[in-house]
Amino acid sequence: MTILSPNQAAPADYYQILFRTVFAEVKARYAHLVDDDVHHWLTNFPSITTDAQRLIARILIRKGPYLRVERLQYEDVCNEQDALI
């Protein structure tokens, strides 16, 4: 895992790898504590498209309760519309 310094731009896959790592750790250590829906989500996250993984990671780190689809534009996500499907 890359450790970023202040003012250093994150590599394109930084958040994707971070979330995959966290989800794998949660699944490995705490699978007995999560319900079936969460377990299914944690299990299937690695199999969705790269763009979808990156977009989910970006959405989860955003502030605020609302998202505007037209504002979901990230350099590391090639096709936001396909990732949303």
FENFENHU-V328070 format. One record per pair of residues at least 4 apart in sequence whose ideal C-beta (glycine too) atoms are under 8 Angstrom apart, sorted by sequence separation. I is the first residue (numbers start at 1). J is the second residue. If there is no record, write none. Layout:
<<I | J> <I | J>>
//
This chain:
<<4 | 8> <10 | 14> <13 | 17> <14 | 18> <15 | 19> <16 | 20> <17 | 21> <18 | 22> <19 | 23> <20 | 24> <21 | 25> <22 | 26> <23 | 27> <24 | 28> <25 | 29> <26 | 30> <27 | 31> <30 | 34> <34 | 38> <35 | 39> <36 | 40> <37 | 41> <38 | 42> <39 | 43> <40 | 44> <41 | 45> <44 | 48> <48 | 52> <49 | 53> <50 | 54> <51 | 55> <52 | 56> <53 | 57> <54 | 58> <55 | 59> <56 | 60> <57 | 61> <58 | 62> <67 | 71> <68 | 72> <73 | 77> <79 | 83> <80 | 84> <81 | 85> <10 | 15> <26 | 31> <34 | 39> <48 | 53> <62 | 67> <67 | 72> <72 | 77> <4 | 10> <74 | 80> <77 | 83> <46 | 53> <73 | 80> <2 | 10> <26 | 34> <31 | 39> <34 | 42> <45 | 53> <48 | 56> <59 | 67> <72 | 80> <2 | 11> <4 | 14> <31 | 42> <45 | 56> <69 | 80> <2 | 14> <27 | 39> <72 | 84> <59 | 72> <58 | 72> <27 | 42> <69 | 84> <1 | 17> <26 | 42> <27 | 43> <58 | 74> <1 | 18> <55 | 72> <24 | 42> <58 | 76> <23 | 42> <55 | 74> <58 | 77> <1 | 21> <54 | 74> <23 | 45> <24 | 46> <54 | 76> <55 | 77> <23 | 46> <54 | 77> <20 | 45> <55 | 80> <19 | 45> <20 | 46> <51 | 77> <51 | 78> <51 | 79> <55 | 83> <51 | 80> <54 | 83> <55 | 84> <51 | 82> <52 | 83> <51 | 83> <52 | 84> <20 | 53> <49 | 82> <16 | 50> <19 | 53> <49 | 83> <16 | 53> <19 | 56> <16 | 54> <19 | 57> <15 | 54> <18 | 57> <13 | 54> <16 | 57> <19 | 60> <12 | 54> <15 | 57> <15 | 58> <15 | 61> <16 | 76> <15 | 76> <12 | 75> <13 | 76> <12 | 76>>
//
